[in-house]
Amino acid sequence: MEDIGARLGLDMVHVPYRQTTNAMTDLIAGRVHARCLSLPEGEPLRQTQRVRPVAVTTVEPRPEWPGVPTIGQTIPVFEGSSYFGLAVPAQTPREIVVRLNAALREALADDKMRAAYKRVGADPAEPASAADFATRAKRDGERWAPLIRRLNLVAE
């Protein structure tokens, strides 16, 4: 939201939440005016008319969200897709990392698993190696670092 506000010249106040359920409750109640949420999180509200989708942050429009434009149609070159990955402590033996990665790759290749992701509006990732995931995380960290520094954000 901070990046969107800055790009559009909006003066927005960041309201931190420890849980997305509290943030969603405040959005529905009108105590906050906007929030970014994941497609799976928004899926249950899509037909309720309790919140109004303004845009998706993916590069391409979402077929399950017809009529909702991409934010890139307003903010050129913007993309804010989220993703999840499996992480382990740094000292985890390489053999365990390889076994976990193999099991995860197998699960992500399963048609039933992929269908379950699609049902909630998530795009199942193409299975990747641990090194591929590390590369993506590093690239995204570099992308967001200037905003994090400007806002003086720190992990709790």
C-alpha positions in Angstrom: 0.0 0.0 0.0 2.9 2.4 0.8 4.3 1.9 -2.7 0.9 2.4 -4.3 0.3 5.5 -2.3 3.7 7.0 -3.1 3.2 6.3 -6.9 -0.2 7.9 -6.9 0.7 10.8 -4.7 -1.7 9.7 -1.9 -1.2 10.6 1.7 -2.1 7.3 3.4 -1.6 6.3 7.0 -0.2 2.8 7.5 -2.1 0.8 10.1 -0.1 -2.3 11.2 -1.9 -5.5 12.1 -0.5 -8.6 13.6 -3.3 -10.7 12.0 -5.0 -10.4 8.7 -8.4 -11.2 10.3 -8.2 -8.0 12.3 -7.3 -6.0 9.2 -10.2 -7.6 7.3 -12.6 -6.9 10.1 -11.6 -3.2 10.1 -11.9 -3.0 6.3 -15.4 -4.5 6.3 -16.4 -2.2 9.2 -15.1 0.9 7.4 -12.4 1.6 10.1 -9.8 1.5 7.3 -10.3 2.7 3.8 -8.2 0.3 1.8 -5.9 -2.7 2.1 -4.0 -5.1 -0.1 -5.1 -8.6 0.4 -4.2 -11.9 -1.3 -6.6 -13.3 -3.8 -7.3 -16.4 -1.6 -8.0 -14.1 1.3 -10.4 -12.0 -0.8 -12.1 -15.0 -2.4 -14.8 -15.5 0.3 -15.7 -11.8 0.1 -15.8 -11.6 -3.7 -19.6 -12.1 -4.1 -20.7 -10.6 -0.7 -20.4 -6.9 -1.8 -19.0 -6.1 1.6 -15.8 -5.0 0.0 -15.2 -3.7 -3.5 -12.1 -4.8 -5.4 -10.4 -1.9 -7.0 -7.6 -3.7 -8.8 -5.5 -6.8 -8.8 -1.7 -6.4 -8.4 -0.8 -9.1 -10.8 0.6 -8.3 -14.3 -2.4 -10.0 -16.0 -6.1 -9.7 -15.2 -7.5 -12.5 -13.1 -10.1 -14.6 -14.9 -11.8 -15.4 -11.6 -12.1 -11.7 -10.9 -13.8 -10.5 -14.1 -14.1 -6.8 -14.6 -11.4 -6.0 -12.0 -8.5 -4.2 -13.7 -4.8 -4.7 -13.0 -3.1 -2.0 -11.0 -0.7 -1.7 -13.9 -3.5 -0.1 -15.9 -3.2 2.9 -13.4 0.4 2.5 -12.2 2.6 1.5 -15.1 5.1 -1.3 -14.5 3.6 -2.1 -11.1 3.4 -5.7 -9.9 2.9 -6.8 -6.4 2.3 -10.5 -6.5 2.8 -12.4 -3.3 4.2 -15.9 -3.0 5.0 -18.4 -0.3 8.0 -20.6 0.0 9.3 -23.2 2.5 12.2 -22.0 4.6 14.3 -23.9 7.2 17.0 -22.8 9.6 20.3 -21.9 7.9 22.1 -24.8 9.7 19.7 -27.5 8.3 21.8 -30.2 6.7 21.8 -30.0 2.8 20.4 -33.6 2.6 17.3 -32.6 4.4 16.9 -29.5 2.3 17.1 -31.6 -0.8 14.6 -34.1 0.5 12.1 -31.4 1.5 12.5 -29.7 -1.8 11.9 -32.9 -3.7 8.7 -33.6 -1.6 7.5 -30.0 -2.2 8.2 -30.2 -5.9 6.3 -33.5 -6.1 3.3 -32.0 -4.2 3.2 -28.9 -6.5 3.2 -31.1 -9.6 0.1 -33.0 -8.4 -3.0 -32.1 -10.4 -5.2 -32.3 -7.3 -3.0 -30.0 -5.4 -2.8 -27.5 -8.3 -6.6 -27.6 -8.6 -7.0 -26.9 -4.8 -4.8 -23.8 -5.2 -6.8 -22.6 -8.2 -10.1 -23.1 -6.3 -9.1 -20.4 -3.8 -7.7 -18.0 -6.5 -4.0 -18.9 -6.0 -1.6 -19.7 -8.8 0.4 -22.8 -7.8 4.1 -22.1 -8.4 6.1 -24.1 -10.9 8.2 -26.3 -8.7 11.6 -24.7 -8.2 14.9 -25.6 -6.6 16.0 -24.2 -3.3 18.6 -22.1 -5.2 15.8 -20.7 -7.5 13.8 -19.7 -4.5 16.8 -18.1 -2.8 17.5 -16.1 -6.0 13.9 -14.9 -6.2 13.8 -13.9 -2.6 17.1 -12.0 -3.0 15.8 -10.2 -6.1 12.5 -9.2 -4.4 14.4 -8.1 -1.3 16.5 -5.8 -3.5 13.4 -4.5 -5.2 11.6 -3.6 -1.9 14.7 -2.5 0.0 14.5 1.3 -0.9 10.9 1.4 0.4 11.7 -0.5 3.5 14.6 1.9 4.2 12.6 5.0 3.5 9.8 3.8 5.9 12.4 2.6 8.5 10.7 -0.8 8.7 12.1 -3.4 11.0 11.1 -7.0 11.6 9.7 -7.7 15.0 
